[in-house]
Amino acid sequence: MIESKIIIPIWIVFNRLTLPYNYSYTLMNVLILGGGGREHAFAIKIQESTLCNNLHVAPGNAGTAQIAKNHSIDILDFEAVKALVNSESIDILLVGPEAPLVEGICDYFKSELPELLVIGPSKAGAQLEGSKAYAKEFMAEFDIPTAAYVEININNIEDGYRYIEENAGPYVLKADGLAAGKGVLIISDGQEAKDSLKKMLNGQFGAASKKVVIEEFLDGVEFSVFVLTDGQYYSLLPIAKDYKRIGEGDKGPNTGGMGAVSPVPFVDDELISEVKKKIIIPTISGLQKRNINYQGFIFFGLIKVNDEPYVIEYNCRMGDPETEVVLPRLQSDLIELFEALRDQKLYEISISKKEEFATTVVMVSGGYPGSYNKGYPITGIEQVTESMVYQAGTIKSDDGGIITNGGRVLAVTSFGKDIQESVNKSLYSIDRIDFEQKNYRKDIGFDL
């Protein structure tokens, strides 16, 4: 059975604590692609590794500049990335955001520099995130639980109208391609859903919405599961839950993420067992059956409906801001994990994590996720002692200070004995940080 290839043999389960993975002890030069809070969190975690030699980030932000060497290159220009890899003798390339993965950066380096360890899936594997329709077809083929759906383009828009007329709302409309986490609309009114479908197909989200998936609305509570896989085995990382709506009480438009918590109280051992059996194992088995090379992170966006897990979406990389609570709880050495992935020996690694609760609250620019201004000075980060401050939309100013440079500016993460204590610590720290028009939610974790 294919499944047996990714279920750890019993003898390994009993011996993994006494037979630790024999990694090389060779110091590694690491390049992280990306410039958000996720990449700052990765940079801090990798810097902690005893196997890290030199750390580079492209393009990075003002936070990564404090602990690594930033490089101002276009990460979709693979020739420029290769030149940087060669000039800095990079051993490990960690791809943070989805766009380079969907464009095939892993395939490029497998051909150009096969000795380079790239953390990320092939272009075919990245289609799990790059196309909602592809992901739906994949889940249907391998009996992975997900919402019923129809696939609509401008040529069969009448089928979309008919689906809306024949089914009760709410209606979930998803842009097929990458839309920076904002291409999902949940609409209750049928006529509004039809109007929105037409707008999406006519370019509301650019090329990403030339095709739209209309899904059955699933009523439940969402959570995020992350695994690192070598294509055969996988390591389960700490579970998280994020909050995408701009307003408190989960009101208003979707954003890239306003906060996250880990662990998630309602995700118990029984639910995780179901997730492994019905979702994780069939997904990796499906990739194997399709002969798809996948060596990297898989993010399962899940929803619990009547005690059963369903897949809302796949991501082919770590989530943001979930990374800002998952990595702080992870005590295992990341480079050791990456070396085990390279050697297809993840089964020899025992994941260690902190049991405390971690909560991150994202500080955003006023107007986000719509239009917003940049260039406002940020003050007070150095006064924060209770929390970790991950920088996202920041750059250094000409006078050496830090200024805003994006919609999501900072992610403030704190530990606590429970969610409320960790949230309160983050809010306490946020009070010490200031920039003009700052905005953030005070209710992260409210539903838990």
N, C-alpha and C positions, 0 to 999 in steps of 0.2 A: 504494500500500500504506500502511496506517496506520502501519506500522513506520517508514516513511521520515520521518515527522514527528518522530521522536525520535532518529533517527540523525544525528549532526552531519555536515553536508556537508564534503567533502574540503577545499574552499577555506577553510572556517572552521578546520579542524584546522591547516592550514599558516599561517594568519594570526592565530590567537588570541593569540599572544605579542606580535605587533607591533601588534595593534589591540585594546588593553585596553578593557573596558567603560567607557563614558563616563557614570559615575554623576553625580548632581546636585551633589555637594559641599554640599548643604543639611544643616545639623545637625538630627539627629532626636531627638525625645523618645520613649523606648522604655518600654513596660510589659511585664513578664514575669509571667505567671500561674503560680503554684506556690510550693512552699516547701521543696523537697528539695535534695539534692546536685546534681541535674541543673540546677536553676534557679540555684543559686549559681555553678556552672560557666559557665552562659550569661551570668550577670551580669558575671562577671570578663572573659569574652571580649568581650562587647559594650562594656564600659567601655573596653577597649583600642582600640576603633575611633575613628579620627579623625573619624568622622561622628556620634558619639554626643554629644548635648547633655545632657539630663537622663535619668536612669535610675530607674525605679520597679519595685518588685516587690510582688506581692500573693498570699498574705499574707507570703511571705518567711520568713526565719529570722534567727538572730543573726549569721550570716555575711553575708547580703545587706545587713543593716542597716549594716554597716561601709562599704559602697561604693555603696549606693543608698538610696532612701527607701522604707521598707516601708509597706504599707497593710493594715490588718486588716479585710478584707472576705471575704465568701463568694464564691468564684470561680464557683460555680454560680448565683449571683444575677446574671443578665446585666444587669438594670437598674442594679445597684450598680456593676458593671464599667463600664457606659456612663457613669455619672455621674463615675467616676474618670477615664475617658478624656477626657471633656469638661473637667473641672476642671484637669487637668494638660496639656492640649493635646497628647495622645499622637498620634504619627505612626505608630508600629509597635506592634502587639500580638502578642507571642510567647506562644503557649499551650503550656506545658510538659507537664502531665499529660493523660491520655486522657479523663477524665470530661467536662470541658467540651466537648471536640471531639465526643464521642459524643452529647452532649446538644444539639449544634447551635449552638455559639457563633459559628462562622464564618458560618452562614446568617443568624443574628440581626444581626450587624454589617454584613453585606452589604446587608441591608434598612434598618437604622437609620442607619448611618454608612458609606456606600459608599466614601468617600474614605480611610477608615482601612485601612492595610495590615495584614491579619491573616495570621500565619504558621500555617497549619493547614488541613486539608481541610474540605470541607463535611460535614454530618451523614451524607450518603450515602457519602462517601469514608471516613469514620471507622468505618463498619460493617465494614471489613476487620479492625479490631481489636475492635469492639463485639460482634460475633457470630462465633464460630468456625464455625458452620454456614454463615453467609453467605460467609465467606472460602473455605470448602471448595467451595461451589457456584461461586464466582467462579473459583477455580483450575481446577475441572473444565471450565468453559465455555471457558476460554482456554488449555487444555492446559499448565498450569503444574505442574511435577512436585511432588507431595506424597504423603503416605501415604494408603492406602485407608482408608475410614471409614464409619461408620453414625451416623445422627442419632437420638437416643433422647429421648423424654419419658415422663412417668408413664403415659400411655395406651398406649404400645407398649413398655413395659419388658420384656415377654417376648421381643421381638425382640432386645433387648440381651443378655438371658440366653442366647438361642440363639446369638448371634454369639460370645459368650465361650466357650460349649461347643464350637463348631465350629472355633475358631481357637486355636492355641497362643499362650501368653503370651510375653513380658510384654504386658500390656494398658495402653494409654494412655487415661485418662479425663480429658476436659477440660470444665470448666464452659463453657457457650456464651457467657456474658456476662463482664463485667469482674469480676475477683476479686483485684485488687491483686497479680497475679503469683503467686498461691498456689492457683489453681483447677485445677492439673494433678496427677493422680496416676498413677504408673507402678507397676503391681502384677503380680507373677509368678503368684500363686495364683489359679485360676479362681473358687473360692468367695469368696475375699476380694474379688475384682474385682466379683462380683455384689453382695455386701453393700455395697461402696463405691458402686456405681452407685445402689442404692436410697437410701442416705444422701444422696448428692448431689441426687437428684431430690426428696427430701423436705426440702431446704433447708439442706444442710451449708454451702453458700456463698451462702445467701440466694437472691435472685431470679436471680443469675448462673447457678445450676445447675438452674433449672427445665427446661432442656434440656441434654443432655450429648452430646458427640461422643466416640465410641469409635474410636480410631485404631489402625491397624497400627503396631507398634513398629518403628522404623527404627534399625538398629545402625550407628552412625557417630560422627563428631566434629562438634560444633556450632560455629558462628561467626555473627557478626552483621554485616550489611551495611546501610549507611545511605546514602540519597540525599536530596538536596533537589531537589524538582521543581516546575516552574511549570505542570505539567499537560501540557506538550509536550516539553520538554527536561529533562535532569536533570544534577546534579553529584554525582559519587561521592565520599563522605567516607571518611576512614580506616576500615579494617576492624578489628573488635574481637572479643573472645570474653569472655563473662561466666561467672560461677560462681554458681549459684543455691542449691545445697544448703548447709545450715547447717554441716555437719561436714566436716572435712578428708578428702580422698580422695573428695569428692562423696558423702558419707553424710548421712542424715537428711532431714528435710522440706525442701521448697522454701521459699525466702525471696524477697524482692524483689530480691536480688542481694548477694553477699558480696564481690565483687571483679571486676576485668576487666583484660584486657591488650590492647595494640595496638602494633604490627601482630601478625598471627597467622602464624607461620612457615610453616604448611602451605598457606596461601592464596596460591598463586602466580598469575602472569599468565594461565596456561592455565585455571585454575579460575575466575578472575574473568571471563574471556572467556565461559565457559559460563554463569556467573551472569547476565551481561548479556543473552546471547542467549536463554536459556531462562526467565529469571525477571523481571529488571528491565524489559526492553523489552516482553514480553507483558503485564506488570502495568499499565504506563502506557498501553499500547495498549488494554487492556481497559477501563480507566477512561474513555478517550476514546470507545470504542465505546458505553459505557453513558451517555455524556454526563454524567459525574460530574466536578464541579469539585474539583480537587485541587491546592492550592498550599501545599506544606509538606514535612515530612519523612516518608519511608517507611522503616520499620525492617523489614528482612527477617531473621527468625530462621531460619537455615538449618542444614542438616546435610549433611555430605559422606559419601555411602555409595558405596563402590567407585568413588571418583573422580568421582561425579556429585552435583550439588547438588540438594537437595529443600527445599521450604519447610515449616518446622514451624509458623510463625505469622507474621502481619503485626502490626506496631504502627503506629499513625497518628501517631507522634511519636518523638522520640529516646528511647533506652533509658536506664535508670538502674540500675547505675552505669557503663554504657558511655560515656555522655557525658563522664564524668570522665577518660577516657583519649583519647576522640576529639577533643574540643575543645582540650586542651593540645597535641595534635600538629598541629592545623589552624593554618596561618599566614595563611590568607586572611582578609580583613576580612569579618566576618559581616554588617554592615549593607550593605556593597557587594553581597554575595550576595543579601540580601533585596530590594534595589532591582532587581537583575537579574531576580529571580523575578517581581517586580511587573510588569516590562516584558516578560516572557517572552523574556529574552535571556541565560539562564543559559549558553547555548552560547558566549558571549563571555568567560566567566570561566574562568581557568585555576586549578584548585585547587592550593594550595601546602601542603606538610606537612613536618614534621620527620621525619627518618629514624630517630631514636632510638626505643627501646622505652619505652612508658609502661605502668605497672602501678598500679592503684588497689586498696587493701585497705580494706574497709569495717569500721568499728568499730560494733558493735551493742550494744544493751542486753541484759543477762542475762535469759534466758527467751525472747527473740525467736527464732522467729516466733510463739511462743505469748504468754502474758501476761507483762508486764514492768512495772517501776516507772519513774516519771518523776521529774524534779526533782533529780537528782544533779549537784553542781557538777563542771564540766569544767576541768581545769587543764593547763597545759603547752603549749597550742597555740602560744603566743608563742615557745616555745623551739625550734620546728621551723624549720630552715633548709634542710634537704636536700630537702624535699617541699612540695607544695601541699596544703593542708587545706581540703576542701570540706565545708561544714556542711550537715546535713540535718535531723535531729530535734533542733534546738536552739532555745532562746529566751533572751532576756536575763532575768536575775534582778532582783529589786528593788534589790539592791545594785550592779548594773551588771556582774555577772559573767555567765558563760554556763552554763546548766544543760541537762540532757538533756530532750527533749520528744518522743521517738519511739523506734521500734524500731531503725531505722538512724540512727545519730547523726552519724558523720563518715565521709568517704571520703578516704583519704590517698594521693595520687598522686605517683609519682616517675619520673624518667627514668633510663635506663641504656643501656649498650652492648648489653645482652642482657636477657632477661626476669629472670634470676636477680639481676643487679645492681640492676635497678629494684625488684624485690620486696624485696631486702635493705635498700634505702634506705627504703622505706615502713615496714618492720618496725622499723628503727632509729628512725624518727620516731615511730612508735606507742609505743615504749618511753618517750617523753618526755611522752606525753599520758595523762591518767588520769581516770577517773570510776568510781564504784562499780559493780561487776558488769560491767565492760566485757568484751566478747568479740569475737574476730576469728579469721579463718583465717590460718595461717602458710604455706599451700601454694598460694596463688593462682598459676596457671601451671604447676602440677606436672606436668600431662600434656603439656606442650609442650617 
